[in-house]
Amino acid sequence: MFKVFAFIKRNSELLSHNEYRAGHIGYHCCNSRRLRGIRGYLVNVWANESLDSKIGRDYSDIIINEPVGFNDLWDGFPQVYFDDAASWIKATAIEPNRATENGLSKDPDWTLSNSAFLFDPVDSSLKEFKSNHLKMDEKIIIPINRPEQKLTKIIQFFKKKSMIDGLDFKRTISSEYSQKLSKMEGLKGLILNFRDHDINAAINGFYPDDAWHFSQQGYYERSKFTSLWDGVFEMYFDNVDGFKAGRIGSTLHRSLTALDEKLFSSVWYVEVDENVIIMPNRDPAPDFYYR
Amino acid sequence: MFKAFGFVKRNLNLTHDEYRAGHAGYHNSFGRRLNNIRGYILNVRSNYELSTAYDGSSLIEQITLSEPENFDDAWDGYGQLNFDTYGDYLGARSPSLDRAGKNGLEYDPMVAKVGNDLEYLYSGSPFQFCVDEAVQVSVIRPEKKLFKLAQFVKAPANLSPILWRSYLAGKYCSALSVMPGLRGLVLNMRTPLDIMSGFFKPESEGFTDNGIIRRESFYSSWDGIIEYWFDDASNFFVGRAEDSLNTYLATLESELFVASFFRELDETVAVLPNRNPPNNFYFR
């Protein structure tokens, strides 16, 4: 599937972090869940209490060079799934999904135009917002099966050591490292994602050529953010204590930490609150409107 | 939790597939923003005939008991709403503070109207009732479309409702719960509690004489719904056809049901039910 992460910072002039949650998960998703051809849609918002604070001193044992103020750069990241790049690029072409007196019609009120009130605006005109839309190459290590309760989701950000060959790095992360990580007790799901090295891979054709993203300033800001990490693991547990026990309190701890030191110039963790807007459907799409 | 089902018949301006798009698309987009909602599922009647579409479909005729004629004329789908309390359900249809605007977060009055499309999406009012549920196997959803079934069952007149529920939740569903590939099993009993007053406008069709007749006629066919989730259709057909289970269930069915019939459903998870205590922030 074609998978996109979009790291987004709120409009901090107008909204607190919790207000941003409501605006994103509420009104914004009311429109964006109707993107044409969308096959899955999750919105991850960083948790109000940091892992550092929840885990305590042990947290410092599992991180390397966590960027200072990393969460100031974003408030949430939607992850969307499409069948392919072509479907993604055409996603904003609206389709009939509103019942009216004339039968099924295109919704004349459908809009994403309030986005600059919600997200970090490019300028005071509030016509555009800044985002880091990134194509992700994923590998499912343990498929996630969601119960009818909120799971704890933890994102492990990692950056490759510069002296390690890129292919060797991917091979080791995809095999040895992932296998080891997958043995953490209490783990409910594990997905590995490498960021596409082309930071335009998700936005070519999606945004117009004159969009902020392609401007010199836009490219500079996006490069700066993406240079902080090369990939992420999505991990699911029942709760943070489960993560702590599985990652820190287990026999795996030493060997994982040794691998971290060998492979990563930086590695750190962020807990996010995952909102399931559209349950991802990895099977072929049905031949009818389905979300 | 408080749980409600609302059965709806599509507006005759729409085909069944157009109704799907209108419900799973526009309508659910507003419904999922109802204040304090804790779960929201849409079930649309499948385009497939269970009795013909699958390997093993002939089983359906064997295990169907007194299916009412033209049952599907009365509905195209049903929604499931979960709230913490009945009060939350009644208060859900109010403007929601979840839209970013030039002054910060603003109220959206369209949520109070759930998109204001009811008269174009449905024929008349939903048949909405409170559900007494028994979770037999907690639903676990993978990242794919599951095969979901609804078994409509009607109690015999000579069995007390309390005993019926007890037998159904006990020995009948216990027997079902061992079927291979089962991802979830929930028993839902329709209750007589009036949850339409205070939720729908007083002038709604559901409160007219004709609306009451229409609803009561639909309700007369069944008293409960057993919902099944499987990885795929073969899990159900193979599992249910297994000799000893099928014989045992058939015996129970002859004692417990005066009617029992199945439908396949296409499930949209508009808000994944969260049975944990609520969060102190906006969460869906």
Interface residues (C-beta under 8 A of the other chain):
Chain A: N11 L14 L15 N18 E19 Y20 R21 A22 G23 I25 G26 Y27 H28 C29 C30 N31 R33 R34 G40 N48 E95 P96 N97 R98 A99 T100 E101 N102 G103 L104 D107 N114 F117 L118 L126 P143 I144 N145 R146 P147 E148 Q149 K150 D273 N275 V276 I277 I278 M279 P280 N281 R282 D283 P286 F288 Y289 Y290 R291
Chain B: N11 N13 L14 D17 E18 Y19 R20 A21 G22 H23 A24 G25 Y26 H27 N28 S29 F30 R32 R33 G39 N47 S96 L97 D98 R99 A100 G101 K102 N103 G104 L105 D108 G115 D117 Y120 L121 S138 V139 I140 R141 P142 E143 K144 K145 D266 T268 V269 A270 V271 L272 P273 N274 R275 N276 N279 F281 Y282 F283 R284
